Amino acid sequence: MEKTRPNIVLIVADQWRGDCIGSHGHPVVETPNIDYLFQHGVAFTQAYSAVPSCIAARAALMTGLSQRSHGRVGYQDRVPWTYQTTLAGELAKAGYHTQCVGKMHVFPARSLMGFHNVVLHDGYLHTERCGEKDYDLSDDYRIWLREKYGPRADYVDSGLGCNGYTVNPWPYNDLDHPTAWVTTQAIDFLRRRDTERPFFLKVSYHRPHPPLDPPKRWYDLYCDRALPETPVGDWATGETRTSSGYDSPRYFFNRSGDQIDRARRAYYANLSFIDNQIIRLVQSLDEHGQLDNSLILFMSDHGDMLFDHGFTAKGLGYAASARVPCLMKFPEHWAGPTTHTVDAPVELRDIMPTLLAAAGVPVPAAVEGRNLIPLCTGKKDGPWREYVHGEHARGKLSNHWITNGKEMFIWYSQTGREQYFDLEKDPVNMNDLSHKWPNRVKYLRTCLVAELKGREEGYVKAGKLVVGRKPQAVLREAGLEPR
């Protein structure tokens, strides 16, 4: 084993909010294993998903590119992934044994994206389930489940849809839940890996993304707890706006309904179940003698509004949707970090250069993210970025935003509505101060104009934002063509 080069374990949860870590002060969520694992690591408190939905977030994570370069500025399936330079590919070329277990959400579904092997479970993807002649070609988990429970078994047997906020506990054994299966497959990789090389293992959980189907004993952990009220900002309508689709019908919910209460409890239960599974993985790393020589990074692709301000799902600039957990533990033989919290604005495109730097692998010139390690060790190579630009094409709610972690400016491109939040005093976006701080709004609007200038949608004309331009989910100027 090459002791001088660390193993890299990247743990990615889907739709895990940035505020839902026990040691970060959440009043309800229990994540004792994550808390313990990263107690001497670094927490990036202002980490963001610049395009907060599954596909675009993973494009940034795997390529190190901004959304303007990787071309995904909304959610659209069946757009080919043709990126020549990827995180896994660079590590593989440098001699790492690379493996992904769980969610990839690429197209075609079996694209390796530089990994030597992928054990795949993307959850329920409508275009794959409804369009493939043999869906088992796109999902390894369902094959395994049917081998155990019979030819009719499926992970939709809880009776829930993939974007809904109704609740039903997992109908099978706890260790047969997709969360546990991903962990088991990751542990099996440690048995089968090439022991003469360092490894890169991406462990990608589909939960806490709906369906809200935690094992019953984990749901019971939260069933009697008092929950804090959901935030409802002074700008919010008071209307509950859920995801659309047959699996998330609007009439199920009202502002004070039990459905919302159950959904929040089930979401928290899925977090704690993932936390429980992470300790299985960590114990296996220790048993194989690889824990001390591993850099472990835990994060999510985006958050979940979870009824904050009346919204569900993602795709918005508010903290519940756009801010993500990001925790990093260094190998034991490295010099420890000089700080345990970093408040600088970071984003998903920073993960690729960070992990390549940790492995001693040159960062390709095309990569636009930045190495996070100097922020942890006090050896910054110049000033950090001033802000993160985020966005998402979402119909009437299509939005762009600018944040430096201390304040946030949001512009809705279809209506022209602007919002400004003081995140230091108001981290959950309760109070729109755009009318009180016109100079800050003007400055941040100027930053947004600079980011959008020359974009193919035509958001900027004569140095000003243009309202009502048709939003696009992918950018053809980045070479993407939907099928």
C-alpha positions in Angstrom: 0.0 0.0 0.0 1.3 3.5 -0.9 1.3 5.0 2.6 2.2 8.4 1.3 -1.0 8.8 -0.7 -4.3 8.8 1.3 -7.3 6.8 0.4 -10.3 9.1 -0.4 -13.8 8.4 0.8 -16.4 10.7 -0.5 -19.8 10.3 1.1 -22.7 12.1 -0.7 -26.2 12.1 0.6 -29.0 13.3 -1.6 -31.1 16.3 -0.4 -29.6 16.6 3.1 -30.1 20.2 4.4 -27.0 22.1 5.5 -28.6 22.8 9.0 -29.4 19.1 9.8 -26.3 18.1 11.7 -26.6 17.4 15.4 -23.3 18.9 16.4 -24.1 22.1 14.4 -27.0 22.8 16.8 -30.0 21.4 15.2 -32.7 21.1 17.9 -34.0 17.7 16.8 -31.7 15.8 14.5 -29.4 13.2 15.9 -26.2 12.4 14.0 -23.9 11.1 16.7 -21.6 9.1 14.4 -21.1 12.0 12.0 -20.6 14.3 15.0 -17.9 12.0 16.4 -16.2 11.2 13.1 -15.7 14.8 12.3 -15.1 16.3 15.7 -11.4 17.0 14.9 -12.2 17.7 11.2 -13.3 20.8 9.4 -16.9 22.0 8.9 -17.5 24.4 6.0 -20.4 26.3 7.3 -21.2 28.2 4.1 -21.1 25.5 1.5 -23.6 25.8 -1.4 -24.9 23.9 -4.3 -24.9 26.5 -7.1 -27.6 24.7 -9.1 -29.5 22.9 -6.3 -30.9 19.8 -7.9 -29.6 16.3 -8.5 -28.1 16.3 -12.0 -26.5 19.7 -12.1 -25.1 19.3 -8.6 -23.4 16.1 -9.6 -22.0 17.7 -12.7 -20.3 20.3 -10.6 -19.0 17.7 -8.2 -17.6 15.4 -10.8 -16.1 18.0 -13.1 -15.0 20.9 -10.9 -16.7 23.3 -13.4 -19.1 26.2 -12.8 -22.6 25.8 -14.2 -21.8 28.1 -17.1 -19.1 25.6 -18.2 -20.8 22.3 -17.4 -24.0 23.7 -18.9 -26.6 22.4 -16.4 -28.6 25.2 -15.0 -31.8 23.4 -14.2 -33.2 19.8 -14.1 -33.3 17.9 -17.3 -32.9 14.2 -17.8 -31.4 12.3 -20.8 -28.8 14.9 -21.6 -25.5 13.0 -22.4 -22.6 13.3 -20.1 -19.6 13.8 -22.4 -17.1 15.5 -20.0 -13.6 14.5 -20.8 -12.1 15.4 -17.4 -13.6 14.0 -14.2 -12.6 13.6 -10.6 -12.7 9.8 -10.8 -10.9 9.7 -14.1 -8.0 11.9 -12.9 -7.6 9.8 -9.8 -7.7 6.6 -11.9 -5.0 7.9 -14.2 -2.9 8.6 -11.2 -3.1 5.0 -10.0 -6.1 5.1 -7.6 -8.5 2.2 -7.6 -11.9 4.0 -8.1 -15.3 2.8 -7.2 -18.8 4.4 -6.9 -21.6 2.7 -5.0 -25.2 4.1 -5.2 -26.4 7.2 -7.0 -24.7 8.6 -10.1 -27.7 10.2 -12.0 -25.8 10.5 -15.3 -26.9 9.7 -18.8 -26.6 7.1 -20.1 -27.1 5.5 -16.7 -24.1 3.2 -17.0 -21.6 5.9 -17.9 -18.6 5.3 -15.7 -17.5 8.9 -15.5 -13.9 7.7 -14.9 -14.7 5.1 -12.3 -13.3 1.6 -12.7 -16.7 0.2 -11.6 -20.1 1.5 -10.5 -22.6 -0.5 -8.4 -25.7 1.5 -9.3 -28.9 2.6 -7.5 -30.2 6.0 -8.6 -33.6 5.7 -6.9 -36.7 6.0 -9.0 -36.0 7.8 -12.3 -39.1 8.3 -14.3 -37.4 8.4 -17.7 -35.5 5.2 -16.9 -38.4 3.3 -15.4 -40.8 4.2 -18.1 -38.5 4.2 -21.1 -36.2 1.3 -20.8 -37.0 -2.1 -22.2 -35.2 -3.7 -19.2 -34.9 -1.4 -16.2 -32.7 -3.8 -14.4 -29.9 -2.8 -16.8 -30.0 0.6 -15.0 -30.4 -0.5 -11.4 -28.3 -3.1 -9.5 -30.3 -2.8 -6.2 -33.6 -4.0 -7.6 -32.0 -7.1 -8.9 -30.6 -7.8 -5.5 -33.9 -7.1 -3.8 -35.7 -9.5 -6.0 -33.2 -12.2 -5.5 -34.0 -12.0 -1.8 -37.7 -11.3 -1.7 -39.0 -12.8 -4.9 -39.5 -11.6 -8.6 -42.2 -9.1 -7.7 -40.3 -7.2 -5.0 -39.4 -3.6 -5.7 -38.2 -0.6 -3.8 -41.5 1.2 -4.4 -43.3 -1.4 -2.3 -43.8 1.2 0.4 -46.4 2.7 -1.9 -44.6 6.1 -2.1 -43.4 8.1 -5.0 -39.9 9.5 -5.6 -40.8 13.1 -5.0 -43.7 12.9 -2.5 -43.9 13.9 1.1 -46.3 11.3 2.3 -44.8 8.8 4.8 -44.8 5.0 5.1 -42.0 3.0 6.9 -39.9 0.6 4.8 -41.7 -2.7 4.4 -38.7 -5.0 4.5 -35.8 -5.7 6.8 -33.8 -2.6 7.9 -30.6 -3.9 6.4 -32.3 -4.4 3.0 -33.2 -0.7 2.8 -31.4 1.1 -0.1 -29.4 3.1 2.4 -28.1 -0.1 4.1 -27.5 -1.8 0.8 -25.3 1.0 -0.4 -23.2 0.7 2.8 -23.0 -3.1 2.4 -21.8 -2.8 -1.2 -19.2 -0.1 -0.1 -17.9 -2.4 2.6 -17.6 -5.2 0.1 -15.4 -3.0 -2.1 -13.0 -2.8 0.8 -12.7 -6.6 0.7 -12.2 -6.7 -3.1 -10.0 -3.7 -3.7 -6.5 -3.7 -5.1 -4.5 -3.6 -1.9 -1.4 -2.4 -3.8 -3.1 1.0 -4.6 -4.8 3.8 -2.7 -8.5 3.9 -3.4 -11.2 6.5 -4.2 -14.6 5.3 -2.9 -17.6 7.4 -3.5 -20.5 6.3 -1.3 -23.7 7.9 -2.7 -26.9 7.6 -0.8 -30.2 8.3 -2.5 -31.9 9.2 0.8 -33.0 11.5 2.5 -34.4 12.4 -0.9 -38.0 11.1 -1.0 -39.6 8.6 -0.7 -39.9 9.1 3.0 -39.6 5.5 3.9 -37.3 5.1 6.9 -37.2 1.8 8.8 -39.9 2.0 11.5 -37.6 2.0 14.5 -35.8 5.0 13.1 -39.1 6.8 12.5 -40.2 5.9 16.0 -37.0 7.7 17.3 -38.7 11.0 16.3 -42.4 10.2 16.6 -42.9 11.8 20.0 -40.5 14.7 19.8 -41.5 18.3 19.8 -40.6 19.9 16.5 -39.7 23.5 16.0 -42.1 25.5 13.9 -41.3 25.7 10.2 -40.0 29.1 9.2 -42.5 31.3 7.4 -40.9 34.5 6.2 -42.5 37.9 6.2 -42.4 37.7 2.4 -44.0 34.2 2.2 -47.6 33.7 1.0 -48.6 31.3 3.6 -49.6 28.8 0.9 -48.1 25.3 0.9 -46.5 24.7 -2.5 -45.5 21.1 -2.9 -43.8 19.3 -5.8 -46.1 18.5 -8.7 -46.8 15.0 -9.9 -49.0 12.0 -9.1 -46.7 11.0 -6.2 -47.0 14.4 -4.5 -50.5 15.7 -4.9 -51.1 19.1 -3.5 -54.3 18.4 -1.7 -52.5 16.2 0.9 -51.1 19.2 2.7 -52.2 22.2 4.7 -50.3 24.5 6.8 -51.1 22.9 10.1 -51.7 19.4 8.9 -50.4 16.2 10.4 -49.0 15.3 7.0 -46.4 18.0 7.3 -45.5 16.9 10.8 -45.1 13.3 9.7 -43.0 14.3 6.7 -40.5 16.2 8.8 -40.1 13.4 11.3 -39.6 10.8 8.5 -37.0 13.1 6.8 -35.1 13.4 10.1 -35.4 9.6 10.6 -33.8 9.0 7.2 -30.8 11.2 8.3 -30.3 9.3 11.4 -30.4 6.0 9.5 -27.7 7.2 7.2 -25.7 8.3 10.2 -26.1 4.8 11.6 -24.9 3.3 8.3 -21.9 5.6 8.1 -20.5 4.1 11.3 -20.7 0.6 9.7 -18.5 1.9 6.9 -16.1 3.6 9.2 -15.7 0.4 11.3 -14.9 -1.6 8.2 -12.3 1.0 7.2 -10.7 0.5 10.6 -10.9 -3.3 10.4 -9.1 -3.2 7.0 -6.4 -0.9 8.5 -7.3 2.0 6.2 -9.1 4.5 8.4 -6.1 6.4 9.6 -4.8 6.8 6.1 -8.1 8.0 4.6 -9.4 11.5 3.9 -13.2 11.4 4.5 -15.5 14.0 3.1 -19.2 14.1 3.8 -21.6 16.3 1.9 -24.9 16.5 0.0 -25.8 17.6 -3.5 -28.5 20.1 -2.2 -31.0 20.6 0.5 -34.8 20.3 0.9 -37.2 23.1 1.6 -39.2 20.7 3.8 -42.1 23.2 4.1 -39.9 26.1 5.1 -41.8 29.2 3.8 -44.4 26.9 2.3 -42.1 25.1 -0.2 -40.9 21.5 -0.6 -38.1 20.0 -2.6 -35.2 22.1 -4.0 -34.3 24.4 -6.9 -34.5 27.6 -4.9 -31.8 29.9 -3.5 -33.0 29.8 0.2 -30.8 28.2 2.8 -32.9 25.1 3.2 -32.5 24.3 -0.5 -29.1 25.7 -1.5 -26.9 25.3 1.6 -25.3 21.9 2.1 -23.3 20.1 4.8 -19.6 19.8 4.0 -17.3 18.1 6.6 -13.8 16.9 6.0 -11.6 14.6 8.1 -7.9 14.5 7.4 -5.7 11.3 7.6 -4.2 10.8 11.0 -0.6 11.3 9.8 -1.3 14.7 8.3 -0.7 17.8 10.3 -4.1 18.7 11.8 -6.2 21.6 10.6 -5.5 25.0 12.2 -9.3 25.7 12.3 -12.3 23.5 12.7 -14.8 25.8 11.0 -14.5 27.6 7.7 -17.0 30.4 7.0 -15.8 31.3 3.5 -18.3 30.7 0.7 -17.5 27.3 -1.0 -19.4 25.2 -3.5 -19.5 21.8 -5.1 -17.1 22.6 -7.8 -14.4 22.9 -5.1 -14.5 19.2 -4.2 -12.7 18.0 -7.3 -9.6 20.2 -6.9 -9.6 19.6 -3.1 -9.5 15.8 -3.5 -7.0 15.9 -6.3 -4.7 18.1 -4.2 -5.1 15.7 -1.3 -4.0 12.8 -3.6 -1.0 14.8 -5.0 -2.6 14.8 -8.4 -2.3 17.9 -10.7 -5.5 19.8 -11.1 -6.5 20.1 -14.8 -6.3 23.7 -16.1 -10.0 23.6 -17.1 -11.2 23.0 -13.5 -12.8 26.2 -12.1 -13.2 25.1 -8.5 -10.6 25.8 -5.8 -8.7 23.6 -3.3 -10.3 23.9 0.1 -7.3 22.5 2.1 -5.5 25.9 2.4 -8.6 27.3 4.1 -8.2 24.6 6.8 -4.5 25.0 7.3 -4.1 28.8 7.2 -1.9 28.6 4.0 -4.3 30.5 1.7 -2.7 31.2 -1.7 -4.4 34.6 -2.1 -7.9 36.0 -1.5 -10.8 33.6 -1.6 -13.8 34.1 -3.9 -16.1 37.0 -3.0 -19.3 35.1 -3.5 -21.2 32.1 -5.0 -23.5 32.6 -7.9 -26.4 30.2 -7.9 -29.4 29.6 -10.0 -32.1 27.2 -11.2 -34.6 27.1 -14.1 -37.9 26.4 -12.4 -40.7 27.9 -14.5 -42.3 30.9 -12.8 -39.9 30.4 -9.9 -36.7 30.5 -12.0 -34.2 32.2 -9.9 -30.6 33.5 -9.6 -28.8 34.4 -6.4 -25.6 35.8 -5.0 -24.3 35.0 -1.5 -21.0 35.5 0.3 -22.3 33.5 3.3 -23.2 36.7 5.2 -25.8 38.1 3.0 -27.9 36.8 0.1 -29.5 38.5 -2.9 -32.2 36.7 -4.9 -33.6 37.7 -8.3 -36.6 35.9 -9.9 -36.0 36.1 -13.6 -39.7 35.7 -14.7 -41.2 38.4 -12.4 -38.2 40.6 -11.5 -38.8 40.2 -7.8 -35.8 40.9 -5.7 -35.0 39.8 -2.1 -32.1 40.6 0.3 -31.3 38.7 3.5 -28.9 39.3 6.3 -27.7 35.7 6.8 -25.7 36.5 9.9 -28.8 37.6 11.8 -31.3 35.6 9.7 -29.9 32.3 8.5 -33.3 30.9 7.5 -34.4 33.8 5.3 -37.2 35.1 7.4 -36.9 38.8 6.8 -36.6 40.4 3.3 -34.6 43.6 3.8 -34.4 44.6 0.2 -36.3 47.8 0.9 -33.9 48.7 3.8 -30.6 48.1 2.1 -30.9 49.4 -1.5 -27.2 50.0 -1.8 -26.3 46.4 -1.0 -29.1 45.2 -3.4 -27.7 47.4 -6.1 -24.1 46.1 -5.6 -25.2 42.5 -5.5 -27.4 43.0 -8.6 -24.2 44.3 -10.3 -22.4 41.1 -9.4 -25.3 39.1 -10.9 -25.2 41.1 -14.1 -21.5 40.3 -14.4 -22.2 36.6 -14.0 -25.0 36.6 -16.6 -23.5 38.9 -19.2 -23.4 37.2 -22.5 -25.5 34.2 -21.5 -27.5 32.7 -24.3 -30.8 33.3 -22.5 -30.4 37.0 -22.8 -30.7 37.8 -19.1 -28.6 41.0 -19.5 -29.1 43.9 -21.9 -27.3 47.2 -21.8 -25.9 46.3 -18.4 -29.2 45.6 -16.8 -31.2 42.5 -15.9 -33.9 41.6 -18.3 -37.1 40.2 -16.9 -39.1 37.5 -18.6 -36.5 35.8 -20.7 -37.2 32.1 -21.2 -35.2 30.0 -18.8 -33.3 26.9 -20.0 -32.3 23.8 -18.1 -29.2 23.3 -20.2 -26.9 25.6 -22.1 -26.1 24.8 -25.7 -23.1 27.2 -25.5 -21.6 24.6 -23.2 -22.1 21.9 -25.8 -25.1 20.2 -24.4 -28.0 19.0 -26.6 -31.0 17.4 -25.0 -32.2 14.1 -26.6 
